[in-house]
Amino acid sequence: MTVQITRRDHDAASLREHASRACEASVVRRLLALALVLEGHSRAEAAETCGMDRQTLRDWVHRYNEQGIDGLSDRPHGGGAPPKLTVEEKTQLAAWVRQGPNVAEDGVVRWRLRDLRDRILARFFVPMDERSVGRILKTLAFSHISVRPRHPQADAAAQEAHKKTSPTWSPPRFPLPHRVSRSNCGGRTKRGLASKAA
């Protein structure tokens, strides 16, 4: 028994023409399967030819009957929890990360996920896990880079003066071993053996 297509906007040739212009491979397969059904092929034959199950083809026929060719595209996933932070809050979070923490106000010299989590809770009243903060930072194109720690009271001029006076090279700490000749083929391997043989 063939699947009944009640929508008569397009015939089989028109569906094949739309399939030739479609960008998504899945939509092309669905359009070609519908064209086969319109030509009178069985549901099993049309589904097998286009690489799908009979039940899947039946579902696509129902979507085509209700919505037309536009209904053959995949729907965006509507599942999942809504984002915890708004776009404005994410923008503010990105600004905090770019500016860095204020030692007097935040009490830290570099941001950690837990520090950002606490600040988000204090400013936006949104409880979050550290991993969620890390995921948001990843979507904002921030990567985890652990910078060299700097003491907030470090003297930059003294550090530069130390760099200029310290030697650029240092002698090796351990003497280099003597190179052993590889032409010792067939000779004694241990020196102690020569004294025992004599």
Summary of the structure (lengths in Angstrom):
residues: 198
radius of gyration: 36.0
end to end distance: 103.4
largest distance: 109.4
contacts: 393
relative contact order: 0.07
helix: 53%
strand: 0%
